[in-house]
Amino acid sequence: MSFQADDWLPHALIRLSSLEPDRYEQFVSDLKRALPEAYGELVGMAKEAGKLDPDLAERMKVATLNLEAEELVVKDERGVARIIDSQVAVWEIVRAFRKLGSVSALKESYGGLSERELRTALAYYGQNPDEISTQIAKYEELRKARDAYPHLAVTEGLPPTL
């Protein structure tokens, strides 16, 4: 498509927002769900152009991450949140992130997961910090018990991924 052919789109969206606000809201919602990264880019561009309040832009980006978390994270039969296609537990990703300190280092450790999946796991943690922190704490306690008593089979209360 040439630039001229694309010129109509912003005007059509503005018109749709004023004439049929419900349809416009549905369009934006569909865009967020289908292309969250592109939507986030648009939010950033609007913020840079001074068309969007920086605080509102940040809330919009967080809301987009929350939508991704709803789509990419599922709970297994034991209630453990996992990345949908990989079966990696969110608590494991968050624990690794705490140790590694960056998404790029996390990406090296979890080469089978995309950056989007890793960021989604971190967003899920942001929405559910108590749930994930509790799972990490249980793991750490049992790991200490295993280290202290290596001859005993310490498994009770262990998070299901181990």
Beta strands, then each sheet from edge to edge (+ up, - down):
strand 1: 73-75
strand 2: 81-83
sheet 1: 1+ 2-
end
